[in-house]
Every structure is written in structure tokens, then in C-alpha cells.
């Protein structure tokens, strides 16, 4: 809201308040009117007690009325649409409340002489730069959204396997006693229970029943659901993905050992989404590709040097992105203690 151009609102004293449409006075929460019922000069926001211009006496401040007309409010909406996604009708109330707050702060700041602060000109210069930058980003978004005819169909044909979905069910069992991780009896029992359960899964027994039995056997409460959402390629580690997508409907995997749990997956069904169902997703992917190309083109032609002595060094985040965890682990174990490195099927990425 702060970046939107400030439209000069109409300001009236109580002597002229009667000239405003009666809806602004009789009902503080009138029924919303449609666009067709309003003229450009009709008020859409009326702020009682707000005086524009020079400060008034305390006793008379309540006599002021500041009005934002439909035309002025539409200008605010249009300016916000220029720096981001187009606002929905349901968001108008939120924008109106934000704009009213902005107006009150603006007039208070004006009366306090904030614009005479020597720093104000630089603040406005930075605000102008940011507003232009935001408008440029939206312009690039609009350009990226222009997908050539047939591009979605071509992408679908070349990446058909990307839209194959598996309907999976699973049984999960903890490997260790969470109350005592050194409980070897629990760990041995968990290994035996999951082995027995796997054979029964392969024979076609109900997974919900088996999940409940497995938890009861270990004395663990609240068994999780066996149902999973649709699964696509790229979700699991490579070894697991190969196992899962090689399954036929009704088949199950062996026992997959994770650091803290055992898992058995069973394939309940598989489907390759049609082009029609995938079109919106493909469009988003193509738009992202276009944006990535724009960013790469900019990055390849620009290089930035900072005076580290004055502005300081680059700030490194205190966390590692999930996609880099494997690489970090490999560096840690390279040439070191190989017996501590993870092995076997891994958890989802």
C-alpha cells in the first residue's frame, strides 16, 4: 500500500457533510453496491475526524471529513495491480482498510512536518526505485506468461512420465523405543514384527488392520494412516523411486530401513494424467522456465563487487537446503569414517 501513488482525497468540514450521499452517513456498514450503481465521484471510503492540510484545533478535529471517491480508489487498485497479481473483488475491503490507514498516517506525517526531514528526499528516491522495480518484475511476469500455441502439448509429449502418479499405501513401524533409544529388546522385536507383517502384506491382508496390530505388538499408540497422497517421480531417493515405479498394482516392496523407521509400500493403483488435466501445471512450468531464462540472461551480464571491509562479508544461512544435505554429508565423510556413512534405501528427499 505504501508504494501506491497517493491520490488526493476530498476533504470537507461538517458544514458540507450533508452534501455527501446519505449512505455514507446513515449506515456505517451499508450493503455493498455493484460497480454499475456508483459514479466516479461517489464516496467509497469516508473518514470522519480526519483533517487534511494544516492541523486544526483539537476541539474541531471531529468536524472534518475525508472522502475517497470511487475514481480515486480505483486508481489505487490499478496501481497495486501494476506491481503484483491482479487483486480479486473479495480483496477490496482489505485494500480499503489498508488505504484508510495509509491516509491517516500520511496526513499525520504531513502535519508533523515529516517531509521537511532532510532524509525524506532519499526515502522517496528509494521508494520510487523499488516501485519501478516491482512494476518491471510484473512486466517480466506478463511476458513470461505468453506461451506459444502448442507448447503445452509438446512439453507433455516429451515429459509424459513426469505426469505418472502412483496411489500408494504404506505401513510404518518405529525401529527404536523413543523413550529409550538403547532398548535393544524393542529394536529386535520391531525387526521381527515388520518381517512378519511384510509377508502378510504380500498375501493381501488389510493394511489398516496390520498397521494397528504392529503398533499394538510394540506397545505404541496412535498408528498412522496407511493412505498416501499421489506420488510422482522426483519425490523419493533414486533407489526407492526405482522400486516403487517398478511395482505392479497389488505388489509391495520389501522392508525399507530408514534411520528411525521401517516402511513397507504397496501399490494400490497408477495413472498417467491426461494433457487436459496437466495443462495448468505445464503452463506454470513453462512460465517458470521463461522467468529462469530471463534471470540467467541478467545474471550472465552483471557482476557485483562489494567492499567487504566496509559493508561486511556475505551472510551465510544457519541451515542447509534439503537438496544440499547429501552433498554436505559426502564432504563430511570423504576420506573419513566410512562406517558411519548412510547406506541402503533412503528416505524421501
Protein Blocks (a to p, Z undefined) as FASTA:
>chain_A
ZZpccdddddddfklmmmpcfklmmpmbbcdddfklpcfklcfbdcehiaghjdddfklm
mmpccdddfklmmmmmmmmmmncccddfklmmmmmmmmmmmmmmmmmmmmnommmpmklm
mmmmmmmmmmmmmmmmmmmmmmmmmccehklmmmmmmmmmmmpccddddddddfbdfklm
klmklmmmmmmmmmmmmmmmmnopafklmmmmmmmmnopahiadfbdcdddehkacfklm
mmmmmpcehiacdddddfkbccddddfbdcdddfklmmmmmmmmmmmmmmmmmmmmmmmm
pccdddfklnopadddfbdcfklmmmmmmmmmgopafklpcedjdddZZ
